[in-house]
């Protein structure tokens, strides 16, 4: 009985310390899109992030939100969300890893736009990093955890508890690196389609 208690105590400590070893989580939601070709530009596929955040376990975060309403509006801010939302995400990591979701299509409704994809980069105290990818798949628990975190981060900049990010240089470098990682992983899993050719409209 004593040996069993020792094993259980060790197991519980190991689980909790793994969570506490997390120093930051990078969270991004994005779509693939296309810059259409012109007479002088061949066109380009690119990733458009809708939201990118660097969070800690307390819910403190640096975030970027991009909205189109109707013009492109990019917002960089610092805020704090309910730490329980981050805990729910951390508790879902094993399920996210198990259901590792690869991009399946770059087209939606006849346009060059992928379905929303989520990527996570978890950084530990020993500087080890682990990457996760996810898209909604009717898994109530994981979908709910991802969606609640996404919504909370996105609206936190409108609820009066956020501050404008003064220095975006380091943050922008981290965002660019995760986008590059996502581009590499997606295109390895599913090569991009050929770029469309430019069709010049001729007026009579």
C-alpha positions as CSV (number, residue, x, y, z in Angstrom):
1,X,0.0,0.0,0.0
2,X,2.8,2.3,0.9
3,X,4.6,1.6,-2.4
4,X,1.3,2.4,-4.3
5,X,1.0,5.7,-2.5
6,X,4.6,6.6,-3.4
7,X,3.9,5.7,-7.1
8,X,0.7,7.8,-7.1
9,X,2.3,10.7,-5.4
10,X,5.2,10.6,-7.9
11,X,2.8,10.4,-10.9
12,X,0.7,13.3,-9.6
13,X,3.8,15.4,-9.1
14,X,5.1,14.6,-12.5
15,X,1.8,15.7,-14.2
16,X,1.6,18.9,-12.3
17,X,5.2,19.8,-12.8
18,X,4.9,19.3,-16.6
19,X,2.2,22.0,-16.7
20,X,4.1,24.3,-14.4
21,X,7.2,23.9,-16.6
22,X,5.4,25.7,-19.4
23,X,6.8,29.2,-19.8
24,X,4.8,30.4,-22.8
25,X,2.3,29.4,-25.4
26,X,2.2,30.8,-28.9
27,X,-1.3,30.6,-30.4
28,X,-2.2,31.4,-34.0
29,X,-5.4,31.2,-36.1
30,X,-4.9,31.7,-39.8
31,X,-6.1,31.1,-43.4
32,X,-4.3,30.7,-46.6
33,X,-5.0,33.3,-49.2
34,X,-3.8,34.5,-52.6
35,X,-2.4,37.8,-54.0
36,X,-3.7,37.6,-57.5
37,X,-1.3,38.1,-60.4
38,X,-1.0,41.3,-62.4
39,X,0.9,42.3,-65.5
40,X,4.0,42.9,-63.4
41,X,3.5,40.5,-60.5
42,X,3.2,36.7,-60.8
43,X,1.0,36.3,-57.7
44,X,1.7,34.8,-54.4
45,X,0.2,32.3,-51.9
46,X,0.4,33.5,-48.3
47,X,-0.8,33.0,-44.8
48,X,-3.1,35.6,-43.3
49,X,-3.2,35.4,-39.5
50,X,-6.5,36.3,-37.9
51,X,-5.1,36.2,-34.4
52,X,-1.6,35.6,-32.9
53,X,-0.9,35.6,-29.2
54,X,1.9,34.8,-26.8
55,X,0.4,33.8,-23.5
56,X,1.5,32.6,-20.1
57,X,-0.4,30.3,-17.7
58,X,-1.8,33.4,-15.8
59,X,-3.6,34.5,-19.0
60,X,-1.3,37.5,-19.5
61,X,-0.7,37.9,-23.2
62,X,0.6,40.0,-26.1
63,X,-1.7,39.7,-29.1
64,X,-2.3,40.7,-32.7
65,X,-5.8,40.7,-34.3
66,X,-6.4,41.3,-38.0
67,X,-9.9,42.3,-39.1
68,X,-11.5,43.2,-42.4
69,X,-14.4,45.5,-41.9
70,X,-14.3,46.4,-44.7
71,X,-10.7,47.6,-44.8
72,X,-7.8,45.7,-43.3
73,X,-7.2,46.7,-39.6
74,X,-4.3,45.3,-37.6
75,X,-4.2,45.7,-33.9
76,X,-1.3,45.0,-31.5
77,X,-2.1,45.0,-27.8
78,X,-1.4,43.6,-24.3
79,X,-4.2,42.1,-22.2
80,X,-5.1,39.5,-19.6
81,X,-7.8,36.8,-19.9
82,X,-9.2,34.3,-17.5
83,X,-6.3,31.9,-16.6
84,X,-8.8,29.0,-16.6
85,X,-9.1,29.3,-20.4
86,X,-5.3,28.7,-20.7
87,X,-5.6,25.8,-18.3
88,X,-8.4,24.2,-20.4
89,X,-6.1,24.5,-23.5
90,X,-3.2,22.9,-21.7
91,X,-5.4,20.1,-20.6
92,X,-6.4,19.6,-24.2
93,X,-2.9,19.3,-25.6
94,X,-2.8,15.5,-25.4
95,X,-6.1,15.3,-27.4
96,X,-4.8,17.9,-29.9
97,X,-1.6,15.9,-30.4
98,X,-3.6,12.6,-30.8
99,X,-5.9,14.2,-33.4
100,X,-3.0,15.9,-35.3
101,X,-4.8,17.7,-38.1
102,X,-3.1,18.4,-41.4
103,X,-4.4,20.9,-43.9
104,X,-6.7,19.1,-46.4
105,X,-7.6,21.8,-48.9
106,X,-6.6,25.3,-50.0
107,X,-9.9,26.0,-51.6
108,X,-13.2,27.0,-50.1
109,X,-16.3,28.2,-52.0
110,X,-14.4,28.4,-55.2
111,X,-11.9,30.9,-53.7
112,X,-8.3,30.5,-52.7
113,X,-8.9,30.3,-49.0
114,X,-8.3,27.5,-46.6
115,X,-10.5,26.7,-43.6
116,X,-9.3,28.2,-40.3
117,X,-6.2,26.4,-38.9
118,X,-4.8,26.7,-35.4
119,X,-1.2,26.2,-34.5
120,X,0.4,26.1,-31.0
121,X,4.0,26.4,-29.9
122,X,4.6,25.5,-26.3
123,X,7.9,26.6,-24.8
124,X,9.1,24.9,-21.6
125,X,11.4,26.1,-18.8
126,X,14.3,24.0,-20.3
127,X,13.8,25.9,-23.6
128,X,12.4,22.8,-25.3
129,X,9.6,23.6,-27.8
130,X,6.6,21.5,-29.0
131,X,4.3,22.3,-31.9
132,X,0.7,21.4,-32.3
133,X,-1.8,21.9,-35.1
134,X,-5.6,21.7,-35.1
135,X,-8.7,22.5,-37.0
136,X,-12.3,22.2,-35.8
137,X,-13.4,18.6,-36.0
138,X,-16.6,18.4,-33.9
139,X,-14.7,17.3,-30.8
140,X,-16.8,19.2,-28.3
141,X,-14.2,19.5,-25.5
142,X,-11.2,20.5,-27.7
143,X,-13.3,22.7,-30.1
144,X,-14.8,24.4,-27.1
145,X,-11.4,25.0,-25.4
146,X,-9.9,26.4,-28.6
147,X,-12.9,28.5,-29.5
148,X,-13.3,30.0,-26.0
149,X,-9.6,31.0,-25.9
150,X,-9.8,32.5,-29.4
151,X,-12.9,34.6,-28.6
152,X,-11.6,35.7,-25.3
153,X,-8.3,36.9,-26.9
154,X,-10.0,38.6,-29.8
155,X,-12.5,40.6,-27.7
156,X,-10.1,41.4,-24.9
157,X,-8.9,44.4,-26.9
158,X,-12.4,45.9,-26.9
159,X,-13.3,45.3,-23.3
160,X,-11.2,48.1,-21.7
161,X,-8.7,45.8,-20.1
162,X,-6.1,46.0,-22.9
163,X,-3.2,48.4,-23.7
164,X,-1.7,49.2,-27.0
165,X,1.6,47.3,-27.6
166,X,4.3,49.9,-27.8
167,X,7.2,47.8,-29.1
168,X,6.1,45.3,-31.7
169,X,9.6,44.4,-33.1
170,X,10.3,41.3,-31.0
171,X,6.6,40.2,-31.1
172,X,6.6,40.7,-34.9
173,X,9.7,38.5,-35.2
174,X,8.0,35.7,-33.2
175,X,4.8,36.0,-35.2
176,X,6.8,35.8,-38.5
177,X,8.7,32.7,-37.3
178,X,5.5,30.8,-36.4
179,X,3.9,31.8,-39.8
180,X,7.0,30.5,-41.6
181,X,6.8,27.2,-39.6
182,X,3.1,26.9,-40.5
183,X,3.8,27.6,-44.2
184,X,6.5,24.9,-44.3
185,X,4.4,22.3,-42.5
186,X,1.3,22.9,-44.6
187,X,3.1,22.8,-47.9
188,X,4.9,19.6,-47.0
189,X,1.6,18.0,-46.0
190,X,-0.2,19.4,-49.1
191,X,1.7,21.1,-52.0
192,X,0.2,24.4,-53.1
193,X,-1.8,24.4,-56.4
194,X,-0.3,26.2,-59.4
195,X,-0.6,30.0,-59.4
196,X,-3.3,31.3,-61.7
197,X,-2.2,33.1,-64.8
198,X,-3.0,36.7,-65.3
199,X,-5.8,37.4,-67.7
200,X,-5.7,40.9,-69.0
201,X,-9.2,42.3,-69.7
202,X,-9.3,43.7,-73.3
203,X,-11.7,46.5,-73.9
204,X,-13.0,47.0,-77.4
